[in-house]
Amino acid sequence: MIADDDPLVRRALAVFLATAGIEVVEESPDGAHAIAAARRLRPDVALVDVQMPGVDGVAATAGIIEHSPDTKVLAITTFGTIESIMPMLRAGASGYLLKDTDPEDIVAAVHGVLAGNGVLSPRVTTRLIASIREVSTPAVEPLADFEALSDREVEVVRLLAAGLSNAEIALEMHVSEGTVKAHLGNIIAKWGVRDRVQVLIRAARSGLVSFT
């Protein structure tokens, strides 16, 4: 599903995805329409613009996830500021792309969020890291007892923060990729988050990892 108030953008994205064999079940012109469509259609992935009239992308993301919890939201927008990025991630978006992203990378991002991965445009990653570095004394939110991780789960989080993929983490830890996915699943369940991006955000807030 695609939600964007620009009909030309909706059509272009739909063509890119259809060419790659991805079915677009709905094209929504605003956030309210997108929420209603997600409730009705339960799409696997929703590509959502950040700034739309009426119900914006942040509210749309929260509404889509509320009514269709299995839907992965992938933000796609021209706005790459921290003020635009963080509200979308906090609302539950699994990824954040800029609209100048190459079509093949957009397709790869759709497959990525479907696989449970967090997907960010390189410039978005750079801005997130810079934003974290600008905070000289971040407020630490320690992990509660029920959020405590095993030593192996901590290792997975730290390797994830270093930018390693599941396959690379498996090689580093001398385990199978399936074991890494199982560890990630346990971490996501313990922390009550949706995906790898939110795992990293929670880990940074807890002081478990640092990006400085």
C-alpha positions in Angstrom: 0.0 0.0 0.0 1.2 3.5 -0.8 0.1 6.7 1.0 1.1 10.0 -0.5 -0.8 13.2 -1.4 1.1 13.6 -4.7 -0.6 11.4 -7.3 2.5 11.4 -9.5 4.6 10.0 -6.7 2.0 7.3 -5.9 1.9 6.3 -9.6 5.7 6.2 -9.9 6.1 4.1 -6.7 3.4 1.8 -7.9 5.1 1.3 -11.2 8.5 0.6 -9.5 7.0 -2.0 -7.2 4.8 -3.7 -9.8 7.8 -4.0 -12.1 9.6 -5.9 -9.3 6.6 -8.2 -8.8 5.2 -6.5 -5.7 1.4 -6.0 -5.7 0.2 -2.6 -4.7 -3.2 -3.2 -3.1 -4.1 0.5 -2.5 -3.0 4.0 -3.3 -4.1 6.4 -0.6 -4.1 10.3 -1.0 -4.0 11.0 2.7 -3.4 9.5 6.2 -7.1 9.0 7.0 -7.7 7.0 3.8 -4.5 5.0 4.5 -5.6 4.0 8.0 -9.0 2.9 6.7 -7.4 1.0 3.9 -5.0 -0.8 6.2 -7.8 -1.8 8.5 -9.7 -3.3 5.5 -6.8 -4.8 3.5 -4.1 -5.6 6.1 -1.2 -5.0 3.7 2.2 -6.5 4.4 4.0 -3.1 3.9 2.7 0.5 3.8 4.9 3.2 2.2 3.9 6.4 3.9 4.7 10.0 3.2 5.5 12.2 6.3 3.7 15.3 5.3 0.1 14.9 4.1 -3.0 17.1 4.5 -5.2 16.3 7.4 -3.9 13.2 9.1 -0.1 13.4 8.6 2.4 10.5 8.2 3.1 10.2 12.0 -0.5 9.8 12.9 -1.1 7.6 9.9 1.7 5.3 10.9 0.4 5.0 14.4 -3.1 4.4 13.1 -2.0 1.8 10.5 -0.1 -0.2 13.2 -3.0 0.1 15.6 -5.5 -1.4 13.2 -3.1 -3.7 11.3 -0.3 -4.7 13.7 1.5 -7.0 11.2 1.8 -4.2 8.7 5.4 -2.8 8.4 5.4 0.9 7.7 8.2 2.3 5.5 8.4 6.1 5.5 9.3 7.7 2.2 9.6 11.4 2.0 11.6 14.4 0.9 12.2 15.5 4.6 15.4 14.1 6.1 15.6 16.2 9.2 15.7 14.7 12.7 12.5 16.5 13.5 10.8 14.5 10.7 12.7 11.2 11.2 12.3 10.6 15.0 8.5 11.0 15.2 8.0 8.5 12.4 10.3 6.0 14.1 8.7 6.5 17.5 5.3 6.0 15.9 6.5 2.6 14.8 7.9 3.0 11.3 10.3 0.1 10.4 12.3 2.2 8.0 12.8 5.7 6.6 13.7 6.5 3.0 14.2 9.7 1.1 12.3 10.1 -2.2 15.5 10.4 -4.2 16.3 6.7 -3.3 17.0 4.6 -6.3 14.0 2.5 -7.4 15.9 -0.8 -6.8 16.8 0.3 -3.3 13.1 1.1 -2.6 12.2 -2.4 -3.7 15.1 -3.8 -1.5 13.8 -1.8 1.4 10.3 -3.3 1.1 11.8 -6.8 1.2 14.0 -5.7 4.1 11.2 -4.6 6.4 9.2 -7.7 5.5 12.2 -9.7 6.7 12.1 -7.8 10.0 15.0 -5.5 9.3 15.1 -1.8 9.9 15.9 0.1 6.8 17.3 3.7 6.6 18.6 5.8 3.8 22.4 6.4 4.2 21.8 10.1 4.8 19.2 9.4 7.4 21.6 7.1 9.2 24.2 9.8 9.2 21.8 12.4 10.6 20.7 10.0 13.3 24.3 9.3 14.4 25.1 13.1 14.3 22.0 13.8 16.4 23.0 11.2 19.0 26.5 12.7 19.1 25.1 16.2 19.7 23.5 15.1 22.9 26.3 15.6 25.5 24.4 14.2 28.5 21.6 12.0 27.3 19.1 10.9 29.8 19.7 7.2 30.4 16.7 4.9 30.7 18.1 1.8 32.4 16.7 -1.6 31.4 14.0 -2.9 33.8 14.5 -6.4 35.3 12.1 -7.9 32.7 14.1 -6.3 29.9 17.4 -7.8 31.0 19.3 -9.6 28.2 21.5 -12.7 28.3 25.2 -12.3 27.5 24.6 -13.6 24.0 21.7 -11.2 23.4 23.9 -8.3 24.6 26.5 -9.4 22.1 23.9 -9.5 19.3 22.8 -5.9 20.1 26.3 -4.6 20.2 27.2 -6.2 16.8 23.9 -4.9 15.4 24.9 -1.4 16.6 28.2 -1.8 14.8 26.3 -2.2 11.6 26.6 -5.9 11.0 23.9 -7.9 9.2 22.4 -11.1 10.6 24.8 -13.2 8.5 27.8 -11.2 9.6 26.7 -11.4 13.3 26.4 -15.2 12.9 30.0 -15.4 11.5 31.3 -13.2 14.3 29.5 -15.3 17.0 30.2 -18.6 15.4 26.5 -19.6 15.3 23.9 -20.1 12.6 21.9 -17.2 11.1 18.8 -18.8 12.5 20.3 -18.6 16.0 20.9 -14.8 15.5 17.3 -14.4 14.3 16.1 -16.2 17.4 18.2 -14.0 19.7 16.8 -10.9 17.9 13.3 -12.3 18.3 13.9 -12.7 22.1 15.2 -9.1 22.4 12.3 -7.7 20.5 9.8 -9.6 22.7 11.6 -8.6 26.0 11.8 -4.9 25.0 8.3 -4.7 23.4 9.6 -3.2 20.2 8.9 -3.9 16.6 12.2 -4.2 14.7 16.0 -3.7 14.6 15.7 0.1 14.4 13.8 0.3 17.6 16.1 -2.3 19.2 19.0 0.2 18.5 17.1 3.2 19.8 16.2 1.3 23.1 19.8 0.1 23.4 21.2 3.6 23.0 18.7 5.0 25.6 19.6 2.4 28.1 23.3 3.0 27.7 23.9 -0.5 26.4 25.5 0.9 23.3 26.9 4.2 22.3 27.3 5.9 18.9 29.8 8.5 20.0 
